[in-house]
Amino acid sequence: MAAQIRHAEAHGFDSAWVAQHHFHEHEGGLPAPLVFLAYLAAQTKRIRLGTGIITLPLENALRVAEDAAVLDLLANGRLEVGVGTGGTPASFTAFGLDSEQRREIFSTQLATLRRAWAGQPLAGGDRIYPAGKQLLGRLWQATFSAHGAALAGAAGDGLMLSRTQPRSAEAPHATLAEIQHPIIDAYLAALPAGQAPRIVASRSLFVADDRAEALRLADLGLRRSAARHAAIGKPMVAPDAPLSQLIAAYDAHVGTVDDVVASLRADTTLERVSDIVFQVHSMDPPQAQILRSIELTATEVAPALGWRAAPPTHTPADSPLEAIA
């Protein structure tokens, strides 16, 4: 992961995001994203570092506030903080919590996080130090629902859209865009007047020089993912389904540069977002192919969609003492 993010920075990517998953190595295997991003902050200079997401109900909100404030200083103001309710019931059980209460817990924890970063007195009158007021404008909420999007918009937070979403029984063949357009609508309707929207859409992407090789590796990875989902009783698609069905079920964009550009252009959601995040999950090819995919994304795919790498800028001092002086 660290090698991929260093490679992404070298090729002009604007940000890198890491997810938090407790106990489930196949979904990422990273329970401590802020610790990992501190490690990356020391290895990078320019790229913004984000959590996509921290499962806030399973955390102590004050500790998240403190750790994030310290990390943002170490990273010279490059931290973005994405949070969400989480969705794996077993994880809540292990933490002694009821998954059915995760939305209520999330709301309470998020309010505490905001209060701490804003410098408001906490119980007993204390305030966190170092302060984290700058992070209030870099807070993002992940959601699958229009209701959650409206809450994020009303708060002025950024909105995080998933790379894939479950289909309802009423619309089993709905496209990802058809599912996510109403979420964006709700967010924009609730956003305070005059505030610029911040919407990041994550998309599964694997681009290679050769179409046949891209499809071969995607086939292997997507069948592994389908088998794992079937084994835990949450089948996305039959593991022996044709590759085209696997790609559709996991909302993947795979192939050569031309293939992937055409596929992304057909996703009308992307016309309405401020940021696009690419990940190779659930295809998960070998590391060498991931690094090549990062190169092709930065040099050919993203420019074809209108992205331009930012010109080199002055790099802040390495020392956090100099950074806050």
WOVENPE-V873896 format. One record per residue. N is the residue number from 1. OMEGA is omega as a letter, one per 40 degrees, with the letter a starting at -180 (999 if undefined). NEAR is the number of other C-alpha atoms within 10 Angstrom. Layout:
BEGIN
N|OMEGA|NEAR / N|OMEGA|NEAR
END
This chain:
BEGIN
1|a|11 / 2|i|13 / 3|i|12 / 4|a|16 / 5|i|22 / 6|i|17 / 7|i|17 / 8|i|20 / 9|a|20 / 10|a|15 / 11|i|16 / 12|i|18 / 13|a|23 / 14|a|15 / 15|i|19 / 16|a|22 / 17|i|21 / 18|a|22 / 19|i|19 / 20|i|22 / 21|i|21 / 22|i|18 / 23|a|14 / 24|a|13 / 25|a|10 / 26|i|12 / 27|i|14 / 28|i|15 / 29|a|13 / 30|a|17 / 31|a|17 / 32|a|14 / 33|a|19 / 34|i|23 / 35|a|14 / 36|a|14 / 37|i|23 / 38|i|19 / 39|i|15 / 40|a|19 / 41|i|22 / 42|a|11 / 43|a|13 / 44|a|17 / 45|a|18 / 46|a|21 / 47|i|21 / 48|a|19 / 49|a|25 / 50|i|23 / 51|a|21 / 52|f|24 / 53|i|22 / 54|i|26 / 55|a|22 / 56|i|24 / 57|a|25 / 58|a|20 / 59|i|13 / 60|a|12 / 61|i|20 / 62|i|19 / 63|i|13 / 64|a|18 / 65|a|24 / 66|a|19 / 67|a|16 / 68|i|24 / 69|i|23 / 70|a|17 / 71|a|21 / 72|i|24 / 73|i|20 / 74|a|21 / 75|i|28 / 76|i|21 / 77|a|18 / 78|a|19 / 79|i|29 / 80|a|21 / 81|i|24 / 82|a|24 / 83|i|22 / 84|a|22 / 85|a|23 / 86|a|22 / 87|a|12 / 88|a|12 / 89|a|13 / 90|i|14 / 91|i|18 / 92|i|19 / 93|a|11 / 94|i|12 / 95|i|12 / 96|a|10 / 97|i|16 / 98|a|14 / 99|a|19 / 100|a|11 / 101|a|12 / 102|a|21 / 103|i|16 / 104|i|12 / 105|i|17 / 106|a|21 / 107|i|15 / 108|a|14 / 109|a|20 / 110|i|20 / 111|i|11 / 112|i|18 / 113|i|21 / 114|a|19 / 115|a|20 / 116|a|26 / 117|a|23 / 118|a|17 / 119|a|16 / 120|i|15 / 121|i|12 / 122|i|13 / 123|a|7 / 124|i|6 / 125|a|7 / 126|i|11 / 127|a|16 / 128|i|19 / 129|e|13 / 130|a|15 / 131|a|18 / 132|a|23 / 133|a|16 / 134|a|14 / 135|i|20 / 136|i|18 / 137|i|12 / 138|i|16 / 139|a|22 / 140|i|26 / 141|i|25 / 142|a|24 / 143|i|21 / 144|a|16 / 145|i|16 / 146|i|18 / 147|i|14 / 148|i|19 / 149|i|29 / 150|i|22 / 151|i|18 / 152|a|24 / 153|a|26 / 154|i|16 / 155|a|15 / 156|i|23 / 157|i|23 / 158|i|25 / 159|i|29 / 160|i|28 / 161|a|25 / 162|i|18 / 163|i|19 / 164|i|21 / 165|i|15 / 166|i|13 / 167|i|15 / 168|i|10 / 169|a|7 / 170|a|7 / 171|a|10 / 172|a|9 / 173|i|12 / 174|i|12 / 175|i|16 / 176|i|21 / 177|i|15 / 178|i|14 / 179|a|20 / 180|i|20 / 181|i|16 / 182|i|15 / 183|i|21 / 184|i|23 / 185|a|14 / 186|i|20 / 187|a|29 / 188|i|23 / 189|a|13 / 190|a|16 / 191|i|22 / 192|a|14 / 193|i|9 / 194|a|6 / 195|a|11 / 196|i|12 / 197|i|19 / 198|a|21 / 199|i|24 / 200|i|20 / 201|i|20 / 202|i|19 / 203|i|22 / 204|a|21 / 205|i|27 / 206|a|31 / 207|a|29 / 208|i|24 / 209|a|14 / 210|a|11 / 211|a|15 / 212|i|12 / 213|i|15 / 214|a|20 / 215|i|21 / 216|a|13 / 217|i|18 / 218|i|28 / 219|a|18 / 220|a|14 / 221|a|20 / 222|i|24 / 223|i|22 / 224|a|17 / 225|a|23 / 226|i|22 / 227|i|19 / 228|i|16 / 229|i|16 / 230|a|15 / 231|a|10 / 232|i|8 / 233|i|9 / 234|a|11 / 235|i|14 / 236|a|17 / 237|i|21 / 238|a|15 / 239|a|19 / 240|i|11 / 241|i|11 / 242|a|12 / 243|a|17 / 244|i|11 / 245|i|14 / 246|i|23 / 247|i|21 / 248|a|15 / 249|a|21 / 250|i|23 / 251|a|18 / 252|i|26 / 253|a|23 / 254|i|25 / 255|i|23 / 256|i|22 / 257|a|23 / 258|i|14 / 259|a|15 / 260|i|20 / 261|i|21 / 262|a|15 / 263|i|15 / 264|i|20 / 265|i|13 / 266|i|12 / 267|a|13 / 268|i|14 / 269|a|18 / 270|i|20 / 271|a|11 / 272|a|15 / 273|i|17 / 274|a|14 / 275|i|15 / 276|i|16 / 277|i|20 / 278|i|17 / 279|a|20 / 280|i|20 / 281|f|21 / 282|i|23 / 283|i|26 / 284|i|20 / 285|i|21 / 286|a|10 / 287|a|12 / 288|i|9 / 289|i|18 / 290|i|19 / 291|i|17 / 292|i|17 / 293|i|24 / 294|i|25 / 295|a|20 / 296|i|19 / 297|a|24 / 298|a|21 / 299|a|17 / 300|a|14 / 301|a|23 / 302|i|18 / 303|i|13 / 304|i|16 / 305|i|14 / 306|a|7 / 307|i|14 / 308|i|13 / 309|i|13 / 310|i|9 / 311|i|6 / 312|i|8 / 313|i|7 / 314|i|6 / 315|i|9 / 316|i|14 / 317|a|12 / 318|a|13 / 319|i|13 / 320|i|16 / 321|i|10 / 322|a|10 / 323|a|14 / 324|a|11 / 325|999|6
END
